[in-house]
Amino acid sequence: MPKYIIERNIPGASKLSATELHEISAKSNAVIRELGPDVQWVHSYVAGDKIYCIYNAKDPDIIREHARRGGFPADVVAKVGAIIDPPTGEAR
């Protein structure tokens, strides 16, 4: 399945409490169970006023449907073209 990065603009995201983050995560998990195996949440990063999520999904539409059902913003949904890391730059 393709991998996607989702940018969610949530003012004060980095100030959300552990309880609030738990509730958001639980809602996301419930919606993913409803949608079935065509969408998988890998993990998310909370930074400033945004949450950046990594998902595996059959297409961007199912990610947007997840956001709609969960009541989450999905301001940017970008398909990952490649993943690079330090070993990518090492000699071949």
C-alpha positions in Angstrom: 0.0 0.0 0.0 1.2 3.5 -0.7 2.4 5.6 2.3 1.0 9.1 3.0 1.9 12.1 5.2 -1.1 14.0 6.5 -0.7 17.5 7.9 -3.4 18.4 10.4 -3.6 22.1 11.5 -4.7 22.0 15.2 -4.0 25.2 17.1 -2.3 24.3 20.4 -1.7 20.7 19.3 1.6 20.5 21.3 -0.2 21.6 24.4 -2.8 18.8 24.3 -2.8 16.7 27.4 -2.1 13.0 27.5 -5.8 12.5 28.0 -6.7 14.5 25.0 -4.1 12.7 22.9 -5.5 9.4 24.1 -9.1 10.4 23.1 -8.0 11.5 19.6 -6.0 8.3 19.2 -9.0 6.2 20.4 -11.3 7.9 17.9 -8.8 7.4 15.1 -8.5 3.7 15.9 -12.3 3.3 16.0 -12.7 4.9 12.6 -9.9 2.8 11.1 -11.7 -0.4 12.4 -14.8 0.8 10.6 -13.0 1.5 7.3 -11.2 -1.9 7.3 -7.8 -3.0 6.0 -7.4 -0.3 3.2 -6.1 2.2 5.7 -3.5 1.8 8.5 -2.2 4.5 10.9 1.5 4.0 11.4 2.3 6.9 13.8 2.1 10.7 14.3 4.3 13.6 15.3 2.8 16.4 17.4 4.7 19.7 16.7 3.6 23.2 17.5 0.1 23.8 16.0 0.2 20.7 13.8 0.0 16.9 13.9 1.8 15.1 11.1 0.5 11.6 10.6 2.0 8.7 8.6 -0.5 6.4 7.1 -0.5 3.4 4.7 -3.6 3.6 2.5 -5.0 2.4 -0.8 -5.6 6.0 -1.9 -5.9 9.5 -0.5 -9.7 9.4 -0.5 -9.9 6.8 2.3 -7.6 9.1 4.4 -10.0 12.0 3.8 -12.9 9.8 4.7 -11.1 8.8 8.0 -10.7 12.5 8.7 -14.3 13.3 8.0 -15.7 10.5 10.1 -13.2 11.2 13.0 -13.8 15.0 12.9 -10.1 15.6 12.2 -8.6 18.1 9.8 -6.6 16.7 6.9 -5.2 19.9 5.5 -2.6 18.3 3.3 -2.5 14.6 2.2 0.7 13.9 0.3 1.8 10.6 -1.1 5.3 9.6 -0.2 7.5 9.3 -3.2 10.6 7.9 -1.5 12.1 7.5 1.9 15.7 8.6 2.5 17.9 8.3 5.6 21.6 8.5 6.4 22.4 5.1 4.7 20.9 6.5 1.4 23.9 8.9 1.2 26.6 6.3 1.9 28.9 4.9 -0.8 27.5 2.1 -2.9 
